[in-house]
Amino acid sequence: MTALTILICTHNRADLLQKALASLNRARRPAIPVQILVAANACSDATPAQMRTYQAQQSANHWLPLRVIEVATPGKSHALNEAIPQIETGLIALVDDDHRVDENYLTAIEQAAAAWPDAGLYCGRILPDWDGSEPAWVHDEGPYRIYPLPVPRYDQGDTPRAVTAEHGPIPGGGNLVVRRRVFELAGQFSTELGPHGHDLGGGEDSEYVLRALARGERCQYVPDIVQHHYVDTARLRLGYLLKKSYQRTRSTARIHGGGSVPLYMWRKLAEYGFHSLFGLSWAKRRFYWVRTAAALGEIQGRSESGHRGKRLALPLDRGRLLIEALALVTAASGLLAWLASGDARWAGLLPALGMAGLGTTALLAKSLLDFSQTGPRIREEVLTHYRRYTLFALARLSAWAFALMLFSGGAGVLLYFMLHTLAGARWSAGLAAAAALLGILGGFMLQFIRTLRFNPGLLVASMHYRTSRLYRLWQWATPARIARLQSLGMGMAGLLLAAASWQLAKENRVGDLIALWAGALFFAGSIAWAGWQPQARAPRKRPARAPDAPPNILMIGSDTLRADRLGALGYRRALTPHIDRLATSGALFANCYVPCARTAPSLISMLTGAWPHTHGIRDNFVDDEGTRLKVDALPTLLRKIGYRTAAISDWCGADMGKYSFGFDYTDLPEDQWNLKYLIRQGPKDLRLFVSLFTHNRLGRLLLPELYYLGGVPLTQPLGKRARRLAARLAQSAQPFFLNVFYSTTHPPFASEWPWYTRFADPAYAGESKFAMARLTDPFEIIRRQGAPKEEFDLDQIIDLYDGCVAEFDDEVGRMLAHLETCGLAGNTVVVVYSDHGMEFFEHDTWGQGNSAVGDFSPRIPLLIRDPRRPARGTVDKVVRSIDLAPTLLELAGAPPVASMDGVSLAGCLAADGACPELDAFNETGIWIADIPGLPDTHLRYPGLLELMEVPDRASGTLAIKPEYCKAVLAAKDRMIRRGRWKLVYQPLDSGHVLRLFDLQADPACQHDVSERHPQVRADLWARLQAFVQAPGQRPGDAAQSGQNRQ
């Protein structure tokens, strides 16, 4: 028989709690056993004493049996998380301490559990317990009524129905009944949400319901389950109304927001604020005051929303303190220059303003004339919806271009002032304007030449023109020449500054002298602040840890890194000396497969230990609701056992912030598959100019959509930030889990100097000298995967790719050296990995996730070095990326997790350890182009324009239309590998094709041996069918049935 526990979390409400308990004892008793558990949350009133009194009298008065636990950590979520594991009954009813239950409450729960046995959650009505003492305005139904009131109310009518994320509203926890299995599935309540201290916002229970729904549970509304909420008249005062409105909308926005604040919210705030100040009646002003508070809470909540970690407070590294000090000095210098220059400031500022305005107008006109933007082709009605947003993006980038031109033009005017001072001539507005123009052109040319030599991928990503036109300039602009040019310019400026200062001192022009030096410090400080990247240093002190303490875990990954590029696995070029050396002290798995060679499903499978049909993400294009994962990921699980978790990446790693992995701290770009994000990147000409000056700290902080532009190399600055982050994490006694994910080896294979020249033919003069040609954003990369081999200079592209691999290896070496410097190498498990590999036309196509025939796309390098264990060397057994999460959990001393499909490889790390015989499964991603090499009768679906949509125009997230998800899943190629054998499945318009490969004899998968080994094919086909789900489920839908699980 199912039993019921009433769980009441309370904080210093002894009198109200007594009333709640009295109503429970007055309620009709059901046939099932009922007990009460009170979680006294940091109570300092009479609650504990009263509960002891209750327990002493419960038998004599035939009251419901009651237990009490005391939870020291303040916060309702903490109380729930500590109390729920102590409950063993099948049903748990949550009752607030300021509620009284209806007389049929307990029997209604019993009847609901019997009537809807498949539901995991039941919600009922919450009605205000009005007693007539409330003010009349709470019952007002006029245009300025206050709604929702600060007294909870949840009433969906008299008819039972299912509550879903789409058909809410989502209930809170005040009247919620939960089956025990739901807590095992959905995990703990969020401690970032929920009432705690003076924050009354709540939201932890609604977020929990949403999480349970996303993981396949059903919520049933039952109108007969009724609770009445006590009405505290103090809550009906204006101050409380404003506070509650702010905190309620803040909590809601934190749950449902996407991490950004749409423009309409600012407009709404301005409108409400105006009416709250100038309303003619008190009712109207009060109404808009409450709305203004709610709008502020919504904006704050949206800025705190999304799945990006913000809960970890890290110590500042010493480099950042110097940077902030430099920023203060620079700002103070600028202010001093402004004040000291007096009225003369306008004589220099106006020419710079004029030239900046002229230059910006010309650049904007050129950009509009040759207008192009990043992203996919989208239907005209969608683009029309974003017309105003596009104008905003253009205005924003134009303002930045104007500011940058004003800065460089102002530097030109400052140099003219020095020359004017030395010459003793009259000030000329025309010459000042000419100096401003020369400053703008000089700044642009210097940055252009520097970028062309040191990071040409940035130019390739934003240029309309053939890069071959720049080759002669590139040959001239050697690093030595650029260094001499910069030294000459700085030397001349320094001489001018010294000479002009001497002349001003002679003439006793103290104000001008102060303004000159302050201006010079402002320009020099601004440039230094934007470009300076401090090197990581070891922490000054590191807390001692017990010898048996869990290890730190450091994952270092690179997008699209092929396993066969490692020297330890026999590549012809010595690209990876640092990774090879690491492999000699750990275990290198030579045959590790990802379940889908696309970034999002691969990373999610790796960090959840689950197949895509378990976690529900089948490709990169998922709507906002689908980003709430159905299973707990490794960061969440490690945080439960005391780890501090963090992720840092460049443009390929946005998915670690898009999905609910549970990182405590993230340093990640926004979602790349977002139309608003792509619109903000602007047209190419405007973007190119601004990018030249903002590929630095300024851009990362204020223009992240340009700094993280797809295809632009960021390996070296990311490496410096990652090493500083590791040093900061090391300053705690808690172990850390850090995932560093690089875009280094991703198409278009652009890398920084000197890596793009490391293996390339110096005589090469084609269009792919710096990067793979005509791949200037993620969607162009995908679209060109339908191009044939003849369109590519394959040898040059492979040389570029090998240079990228070597650069990534260099960063791995720098991180390993940093671990040694910090004293972390001896207690840090290091993992080197990738999300997928890459095809270079080995099977008639290139790219990732397009073909299941070859091994180059689904096979990845996986290296695990645990310093506590002896070296294993190379492991040839077949393993899967889903095995990594359970392996790391075991190495961290955590118990296994039921939701994981993978198995721990910890036993394989031992020198003589046996590895299990495992089946590796892989499926292709979405084809956005017609992929070469597919059979003519292969199942297909519509192209990009028809396939994609923006389901939520406010967020701008790109997703596959629901009506095509069935076709997309049905058309996927699949493969299974077991031992030496690999079976490939390709669906056709009628039937399917099966091909069998012997990888021991044919590692390139060129020869189908199905006819020679029919029994092997039959066995593998039976195994593969267990993975091939019935098509028609959308990425992000509920978890598949057990038949899809291995």
N, C-alpha and C positions, 0 to 999 in steps of 0.2 A: 504494500500500500504506500502511495506517495505521501510524504509528510511535508508540512509547511513551516517555514521559519519567517517570522516578522522581524525585519532588521530596521532598527531605528538608530540613526547617527545623531548625536545631540551635543550641543555646546552651550553650557550655562543657561539652560531653559528648564530648570527643575519643575516649575509650576506648570508650564505647558506640557511637559513630558508626562506629568501625572494625569492630565486630562486625556492625552492620547492613549495612555495605558488603560484608563477607565473606560474609554469608548471601545477599546479592543475586548475588554472583559465583558462589556454589555452586549457585544455582537453575538448573533446566533452561532453556535458552534457547529462546524462541519463534521463529517464522519472521519475525516483524515486527522491525524495528530497535528497540533499546532503548538509552537513554542515561540518565545520572544528572545531576541538578542539585542541588547542595547550597547552601542559603541560610544562610550563617554569620551568625547574628543577634547582633550586638554581642558577638562571641566575644573573650575575652581570654585563652584558654588555648592549647593547641597545635593547635587545629583547623585554622587556615589553613595552618600548616607541614605538617601531616600530609596535607592535601589536595594540596598541591604535590608532596609525595612520591608520593602515589597517582598523580597525573597523569604524573609522570616514569616510573613503572613500569607504567602500564596497558597499553601496547602489548606490552611484553615478556612480561607475565603473562596476556595475553588477557583482561584485565578489561574490564568494561563502561566505555565512555567516560564521563568525568565532567567537568563544569564547576562552577566555584565562583563565587558572587557574595557580596559582603559587604554586609549590611544594617545600617546604623548605628543606626537607631531600634529600641529594644528592643520586643519583643512579637511573638508568632507571627503575628498578623494582618498586621502591617507587613511581615514577611518574605514571607508568602504574596502579598500585594498587589504587592510589588516583583518577586517571582520569576516569577509567572504570565505577565505580559506578555512575558517574554523566552523563553517556550516556544512553539515552532511546531508541535509534533507534535499529532496528532489526539486522543491519549489521554494523560492525566496521572494518575499514581498517587501518592497521598500516603502517605508512610511516615514514621513518627515515628523520631527518632534513638535511642530506647530499645527498638526492636522488632528482631526477626529474622524474615525471611520464610520460609515453607515452601518446600521444594524444588520444588514444582509451582506456586509463586506466579505466575511470569511467564507460563507457558503457560496457567494458569487465566484470567488476564486476557484473553489472546488469544482463548481459546475463548468467554468470556462476551461479548466484543465482537461476535463472529460470531453467537452464538446469540440475542442480544437487541439487534439493531442499532438499534432504536427507543429504547432506554434511553439517558439522558444521564448517569446515575450508577450505579455498581456498588459495593456494599459486601460485605464478607466477614466472616469470623470473626476475632476477636481473643481469644487464649487466654493466660492467665497462664503464664509460663515457669518453673513451679515446679522447684526443684532439690533439695528436701529440707531446706534450711536454714531454711525459714519456720516460725513457731510453729504449734503444733497447732491453736490456736483458729481459724485461717483456714479450716480444713476442717470446722469445727463445723456441723452441720445441725440443732442444737437450737433451742429457742424464742428464745434470745438470741444467735443468730449475727449477726455484723456483715455487713450487706449493703446496698448494694454495697460490695465491698472497695475500698481505695484503689488497687488494681491493675486497670486497665481490662479489661473482658470484654464481648464482644459475640458471642453465639452463638444463632442463631435456628433451630437444627436442621439436618437434612440435606437439606431440600427447598427448592429455589429458589422464591422468591416475590417479588411486588412489595411494596415498602415505601411506605406513604402516610402522610400526616399523621394520618389516622384509624386506620390499622393499622400502628403502629410496632413496636418503638421506633425512633426516628430515630437513625441511626448517627452517630458522631463522625467526625473526619477521620483517625484513626489508620490505618484501612484502607479508603480510599475511592479509587475510580477515577472520573475525570470526563472527559467528552468536552470538547474545546476550546470547542465552541459554548455550553456551559453558562456558562462564565465571561463570555462576551459578553452572555448573556441576564441573568444574575443579578448582575453587577457585582462589586464588591470585598467582601472579608471585613470584618465589623464590627470596627473597632479599639477599640470599647468593651468587647467581649467577648474571650475568649481569654487564655491565660497571658501575663502580663507582670509583671516585677518579682517581688514576693512573692505575687501573686495567681495561684493555681493553678487557678482555677475553670474555665477553658476555656469552651466553649459556642459559640465563633465558628463552628466547623465544623457543628454541629447546626443553628444558626440559618441557615447558608448552604444546607444541604440543604432546610430548610423553605422558604426563599425560592425555591429552584429548583423545588420541587414546586408552590408556589403559582403559578409562572409557566408551568406546563404541562409540566415535565420529568418523566420517570419514573425512579424509583430501583429497581434490581433487586438483591435479595439473592442472592449466589452463595456457597454454603457451601465451594466448593473454593478460593476466594481466602482464604488463611489467613496470619495473622501471629501471632507469639508476642511477648508483652510481657515485657520484662525485669522481674524482681521485685527491687526494692531493699528490703532488710529494714528500712532506716531508715523506710520508709513504713508499716511495720506497728507503729510505736510509737504510744502513745495521743495524744501531742501532734499528730502528723501526721494521725492519724485524725480528730481534732476539726477541724483546720484544713481538711482536704480535704472533709470532710462539709459544713462551712459553705459553702465556696466552690463546691462542686459544685451544691448546691441553690440557692444564690444565682444562679448562672449560668443554671440551668434555669428558675427563676422569672422571671428577667429576660426570657427568650425567650417564655415561655408566659403570663406574668401579664398582668393587665389594668390595672395601675397602682394597684390598691387591695389592701388586706389584709383578707380575710374574717375574721369573728369567730372561726370555728372554728380558725383558725391560732393565735390567741392562747390559745384553750382547750387546743389540742394542746401548745403550748409550756409552759403551766402544768402539764399532766399529766406530760409528759416530765421537766420540771425536778423535780417532786415525787419521781418514781421514781428519778431519778439521785441524789438526796440520801438517800433512805430505803430503797433496795433492800437486801435482806438478803445477797445474794451479790455477789461481785466481777463475775461475768459479767453479772448483771442491771444493776449500776450502770454498767459500761462500755458496755453496750448503750444505756442511756438517756442517758448522756453524749453518745454519738455522735448519738443521735436529737435531743437538745436542741440540739446544734450545727447539725444539719441544719435543725431548725425555725427557728432564728435566721437561718440563711442564706436560708431560704424567705421569711421575713417581709421581710428586707432586700431580696431580689431582687424581690419583689412591689411594694415601695414604689418601686423603680427601674425597673419594667417599663412596658410600653405604648409608644406611639409619640410620647410627649411629649419634646421635646428637653431634655436635662439636661447636655449635654457642653460647653457654652460658658460659660467663666468671664468675667463682665463686671465692669468696675469699678463700685464703688458710686457712685451720684450723690449730690451734696451734700445734696439734700433728704432722702434716706433716712438719711444719717448724723445729721441733725438729728432725724428721727423716732425713731431708735434711742436717741439721747441723751435725748429726752423720755420714752421708755418707761422708761429706767433711773431717771430722776429721779422719775417717777410711782411706780414700784415701791418705790423707797427711801422715798418719802413715806408710802406706805401702811404699810410695815413700821415706820417711825418712829412713826406714829400709833398702831399697835397696841401697841408697846412702851411708849410714853409714857403711854398712857391707863390702864395698870395694871389693877387689878381692876374699875375703873369701866367698862371696855369692855363688860362683859356687860350693864350696865344699858341701854346704847344698842343693843347688837347684838341682844339677845333680842327686843325689840319689832319690829325690822326683819325678823328671821328669821320671827317669827310672822305678820306681815302678808304677807311674800313667800310663805310656805307657804300661807296662806289664799287669796291671790290666784291662785297657781298651780293650786291644787286647783279653784277655781271656773272658771278658764279651761280646764283640762283637761276638766272635766265638760261645759262648754258645747261644747267641740270634739268630744267623743265623742257628745254628743246630736245634733249636726248634722254628723256625720262625712262628710267628703269629702276626696279626695286627687287630686293631679294624675295624669295618665296615661290610658292606654286602658282599656277594659273587658277584663279578663283572666279566663280560665276559673277557676272556683272552686278546682279542685285546685292550680293554680299559686299563687293567693293563700293557700291553706292552708299551702303549703310555706313562705311568707314570714311566717307568723303571728308567730313569735318575732322576726323582723327588724323587723316593724311595731311590736311592743312596744318593742324597742330604740330605734327612731326616735322613738316617742312619749316614751319616758323621756328621751332625749337633748334633744329640744326642750323638754320640761317643765323639765329641769335648766337650760337656757339661760333660759327664762322666769323661773325662780326666781332665777337670778343677776342678771338685769336688774332684777327687782323689788327684790331685796335692795340693789342699787346705788342705785336711785332712792329706795327707802324709807330707806336709810342717809343719803342726802342730806337727806331730810326730818327725820330724827332729829338730824342735825348742826345744822340750822337751829333746831330746838327747843332744843338745848343752848345755842345763843347767846341765845335769848330767855330761857331759864331762868336763865342767868348774869346777864343784865341785870336781871331781875325779882327775883333773890335768893330765889326760892321753892324749896320742896323738890321734888326730882325726882319726877315722877309717871310710873309705867309706863304708865298708861292714856293720858295725854297724849302720851307718846313713841310709843305704838302709833298714835294718831290722826295724829301728825305723819308717821309712816312711811306710813300709808295715803294721806295727802294728797300725800306725795312721789311715791308710785307713780302716783296718779291725775293729778297735775300733770305728771309726766314723760311719761305716756302722751298726755295732751291736747296738750301742746306739740308732741310729735313728730307726732301725728296731724294737727294743723293745719298744721304746716310741710310735711308730706308732701302733704297735700291741695292746697296751693298750688303747691309747687315740683316735685313728682313724683307726681301723682295716679295714674299708671299702676301704681305699687306697690300702692296701695289696691285698684284695680280687679282686680289679679291675685289678691287673697287675700280678697275680701269676698263674703259670702253675699247682701248686701243691694243694693237698687237705689241707684245713685250719685245719682239725682235727689234723694234725701233729704238730700244733703249740699250742694246747690247754694246754699242761703241762707248756710250756714256758709262756703262757698268765696267767695261775694261779699263777706262781711264780712272774711275773712282776707286782706286785701291785703298785698303785701310790706311796705308802709310800716307797717301795723298790727303785723305780726309782728315787724318790727325794733324798734318802740317797746315791744312787750310783752317781748321779750327784754332790751332795754336796761333797762327798768324792773325786771325780775326780777334781773338781774345787779347793778344799782345798789343795790337793797334788800339783797341778800345781802352786797354789799361793805360797806354801812353797818353791817349787823349784825355782820359779821366785825370791823370796826374797833372798834365799840363794845364788843363782847364781849372783844376782846383788851385794850382799855384797862382794863376791869373786872377781868380776870384778873391783869393786871400790878399793879393797885392792891392786889389781895388776895394778891399774891406766890404765885400758883398757877402756878409755872413749868411743872410737868409738864402741867397741863391746857392751858396756853397753847401749848406745843410740840405737843401732840396736836391742838389745834384747827387750827393752821396746817398741820400735816402732813396732816390729814384734808382740809382745804380744797384743798391742792395736789394731793392724790391724786384728788379728784373732778374738779377743773379739768383736771389733766393727762390723766386717762383720756378725758374728752370731747374734748380737743384731739387726743390721739393717734389716736383712732378716726376723727375727722372731717376732720383737716387733710390736704389734698392739695397738696403743694408744686408750684409752677409749674416747668416745665422751664427749664433754663438752658443756655447754650452751654458746651461743655467748655472748661476753662481752657487746655488745649493739645491740638492736633490734629497727629498725626504727618504729616510731609510725604510726598506721593505723587508719583511720576513723572508727567509730563504725559500719557504714553500709558497710564497705569494704567487698568484696567477701571473702569467707573463703579459707584457705588452704585445699587441698585435699590430703589425704594420703591413698593409697591402699596397703594393705599387703596381699599377696597371697602365697599359697603353692601348688605346683603341686601335683595332685592326692589326694587331701584331701577329704575324704568322709564326707557328711553332718551328717551321723548318729554317728560320733565320738564325736560330741560336747555334753558336759554334759547338756547343756541347751535343747538339743533335746532328752535326756533320755539315753545316753550311760551308760553301767554298770560300767565303770571305770572312775575315775575323771581325765581325760586327759587334760581338757581345762579350768582351773579355770579363767585365765585372759580373754579369749574370752567370757566365760560365764558371767563374771562380766561386760564386755563391753556391752553384749547383754541386760543387765538390764537397760542400759541408752540409748539404741538405738532401732533399729528395726531389728529383726532376721527373715529372710525369710526362712521358713522351707522347702519350695517346689520350689526351683529355679532350672531351667533346662538349660543346655547348648545345642546349636543346633548340635554340633558334639564334642564327647568326645575325641578329640585329641588337642594337645596344640596349634598349629598354628591357625586352624579355630576357636577354642574356644576363644582364646585371641583376635583375629581380630574381631569376632562377638561382644565380650564384649566391646571393645574399639571403635567400629564403630557404634554400635547399629543396625547392619544389619545382616540379615540371610546369611548363606554361599552362597546361590544362588544369592544374591545381590552383595556381595563383591567379589565373584568368587573363594575363597580359600576353597577347599573341603577337604584337608588333608595336612599333613606335607611336602609332596614332591612336591615342586613347582620350576620351573626353574627361572632363574634370572629375566626375563621380567615380570613374574607373581608377583614379590615382590612389584611392584608399585601398590598400592591399588587403586581401582576404586572410592572409597569414602573417604572423609576426616575422620580421626580418632580423638578421643577425645583430644589428646595432641595438634593437629593442631588447633582445634576449640577453645580450651582454650587459646592458645597462641594469638589468634586474639583479645581476650578481656583482654589481659594484664598479663596472667599467665606465670610463668617460669616453664617449664615442664622437668621432669627427670625420668629416669628408671635405676634401678640397680638390678642385678640378678646374679645367678651362672649358672651352665651348662644347666638348663632347660629353661632359659629365653632368649636364643639366638635369638628367633623369634622376640623379641621386637627391635632388631637391624637389623634383616634381612628384615623386611617389613617396608614400608614407613608410620610409625605411626606419625612421625613428632616431636619426642622428641627433646628438645633443648640440652639436655645433657644425655649421656648414659654411664653406666659402665657395659658392657655386654661382654660375650664371643662371639667368632665367631660362625657362623652357624655350628651346629652339623651334619647336613645332607650334608656334603661336603667331597668328596673323598680325596682331597688334605689335608684337615684338619685332616682326619683320618690317612692318610699315615704319616703325621708328628708326630703322637703319637708313631710310631715305634713299634718294637716287644716287647713282654712282659718283658723279662729279663732286657733289656736295659732301658725300660720305668720304671720298678720297682725301679732300683737303682737310677736313676735321680730323680724320684718322691719323694723318701724319703728325699731328701735334698732341694726340690724346692716347697714343699707345703706351700709356704710362699710368702712374697713380691717379692723375686727374681723370683719365678716361674710365679707369676701373671703378672709381667712386661715383662719378657723375654721368658718364655715358657708357654704361656697361654693355648696351646693345652694339656699340661699335668696338669696344675693347674686346669683347668675346665674339666678334664676327666670325662666322663659320669659315674655316680654311686658313685663318691667320695664325701663324705659329706663336705660341706662348710658353714654350717648354722651359726656357731659362728663367723668366720671372716666376712661373709657377713653382719651379724647383726651389727657388729662394724662399718663397712664402711657405712652402710645405716644410722645409727644414726649420724655419722659425716656429711654425706651428708645433712641430714635434718637440722642440725645446720647451715651449710653453706648457704642453701637455705633461712633460716630464717633471714639472715642478709640483706634482701632487703625489701623495702616497697611494692614490688609487691607480690601478693599471689603466692604460688607454688602448683604444682601438682606433686606428687612423687609416683611412682609405684615400690614397693619392692616385688620381686617375688622369693620365695625360692624353691629349689628342695628337701626340707627335707623329704617330704612324698612320693616321687617318688620311684618306684622300682629301685634298689634292696633292699630298706629300710635299708640302712646303716646309722648309726648316730654316733655322737661322744660320748665319755665317759661322763657321766655314762648312757646315755639314752638307749643304746642298751642292757643294762642289767636291765633296770628299771622294766620290766614286764616279762622278759624271765625266763624260768625255769633254775635255776642254774645247774641242773643235765643234761641238754640237751647236747648231744655229737655228734649230726649230723653235716652235712656240712653247715647248715645255721645258725650257732651260731652268726656270726657277720653281715651277710647280706644274702639275698636270693641267694642260691647257683647257680653257673653257669650263672650269669647275669652280665657280665663284661663290656658291652658297650650297647648303646641304641639299636643296632640291635639284640643283643642276647636277650635283654628284649622283643623285638617284636617277635622274632622267637619262644621263649619258650611259647608264649601265645597259641600255638597250643598243648602244652603238657597237658596230663590228670592230674586229681587231685592226682592220686596215686604217681606221681613223686615229690610231694612237702610235706614238713613237715609243714602242714598248721597251726597247733597251734603255732609253733615257729615263723612262718612268720607273723602271726597276732600279736603276742607279739612284734616282731620287729617293725611292722607298728605302733602299739600303742605307742611305745617309740618315734618314729619319730613325731607322732602327738603331744605328750607331749613336745618334744623339740621345735617344731614350736610354740606352745602356750607360752613357756617360752620366746621366742624371741619377740612375740607379746607383752608380759608383759613388756619386757625391752624397747621396742619402746614407749609404752604408758607412761612408767615412764619418758622416755627422753623428751617426749612432755611436761609433767608437769614441768620438770626441766627447759626447755627452755621457759616456759610461752606460749606454743603453743596450749595447750589442749583446751582452751576456744574458739579458732577460727579455728580449724582444723576438717574437716569432715573426719572420719576414716571409711574405708571400709575393711572388711576381706572377702576373697573370695578364690575360687580355679578355675582352668581351667576345671577340671572334677573330677569324683570320681574314684572308683576302684571296680572291681568284684573279690570276693574271692570264686569262684566256686558256687555262689548262683544259677547260671543257667549253670552249666557244664563247665564254662570257667573262666579264670581270666584275668585281665588286664583292659584296658580302651578303649572304643570305639569299642569293639568287638560285643556287644550285645545291642539291643534295648529293649529286653524283661524286664530285671530288671531295677530298679531305681538307683542302686548303682554306676553306671558309669556316667550317664548323670546328676544326681542330685548333686548339690554343695551347700555348705554353703554360704550364702550371708548375711552379717551383715553391716548395715549402721548406724553410730552414728553421728548425727549432733548436736553439743553442743548448738546450738541456739534453738533446739526444745525439747519438753518434750519426755520422753521415750515412746515407743510404745509396746515393748516386742516382743513376737513371733507372726509372721504373717503366717497363714496356707494357705492362698490363693496361687494359682499357679502363679508364675512369671517366667521370662526368663532372662538369662544373658544379652540379647540384650536390656533389659530395664534399665540397669545400666547407660550407657552413657547418654541417655536423662535425667535421674534422676539427675546425677551430673551436667549436663549443667543447669538445672533449679535451682539447689541449688547454682550454681555459678552466677546466674542472667543472663544467656545467653539465647537467643531465641532458639526455637526448630529448628531442621534441617530436611529438606525435605527428605534427603537420608536415614534417620533412620527408620527402621521397628519397633523398640521398642517404648514403651511409657514410660513417666515419672512416677515413683513411689513416687514422692515427696509427693503427697497427702496421701499415705499410711503411711508416717512417723509420721503423727499426731496421737495422742492417739485415736481420734475418727474418723480418716480419713477412707474413703471407698476405697477399692482396686478394680480395674477393673477385670472383668471376662476375662481371657486371655487363649489363646491356646499355649501350649508349644510343640515345634517340636524338634525332634532329629533324626539324621541319623548316621549310623556307619561309622567308618573310613576304611582305606584300610587294608584288611587282608593280611599279608605277610606270614602267616602260615595257615594251614587248621584248623579252629577253632572248637573245640569240641562243640557238642550241636546243630550244624546247621542241618537242614533236609538234608537227603541224596541227594535230588534233588534240593537243593538250587543252585541258579546261582553262578557260580564260574569264576575265571579268572586265568591266568598263575601265577606261583610262582615268587619269588623275582628276581631270575637270569634273567628271561625273561621280567619282568615287568619294571625294572628300567634302566635308562641310565644316561650318563653324557653329556647333550646336548652341553655344552660349556666346552671343555677340559681345556681352560685357567683358568676358574673360579673353576671348579671341583664340581659344585653344582649337587646333585643327584635329579632326577626328574622322574616322571612316563612317559613312552613313550606315545606320542600322540595317537598312534593307539589303546592303551588299556584304554584310559580315558572313552570311551563310555561304555566298559564292566564294569569298576570299578564303575561308577555311577549307572549303571543298577542293579548291584548286592547289593547295599546298603540296609540294613534293615532300616526301618523308624518307628517312633512312633509319636503319638500325644496324649497329655494329656489335658483334659478339666475338671476341677472340680475333682470329685472322679473317673472319668473314664479315661482309657488309652487304646488306640488301637495300636497294633503292626502289621506292614506289613513286610512280608518276600517274596521276589521274588523267584520263582522256575523256573526250565527249561521250564515248561509249566504252566502259570498262577501264582498265588500267594497264600499265606496263610495270613489270618487275625485272630488276637487273641485279645479278649477284656478282660480287667482286671478291677475289682472294687478295687481300692487302699484303700478305706475306710475299706472294709472287708478283703482285701487280700493285705497288703502292700508289701509282698514279690513277688507278681505277679506269683503265682504258679497255679492258677485255671482260665482257659478260660471260660468266662460266655457269649460267643457270642450267643449261642442258647437261653439263657434266656432273653437276651436284644437285639433283632434284630434291633429295631428302633434306639437304642443308637449306635450300630455298624454302621448302615447305615449313621447316621448323622456325626459321626466322620470320616468315610471313605470319605464322600464328602468333609469334611474339609481337610483331609490329602492329598487328590489328588491335592488340590491347591498348595501344597508344592512339590509334587513329579514331578520334571521337566522331560521333555523328555530327556532320557539319550543320552550321546554323547558329552557333553561339557567338555572341559578340565579345570581342576583347573587353574584359571588365565585367562580364556577367558572373552569375553564381558559379561556384566551383562545380566541376563535373562529377558525375557519379563515379563510384568506386571502380567500375570496370575500366576506366581510363588510367588507373593508377597501377604502377608496376607491383 
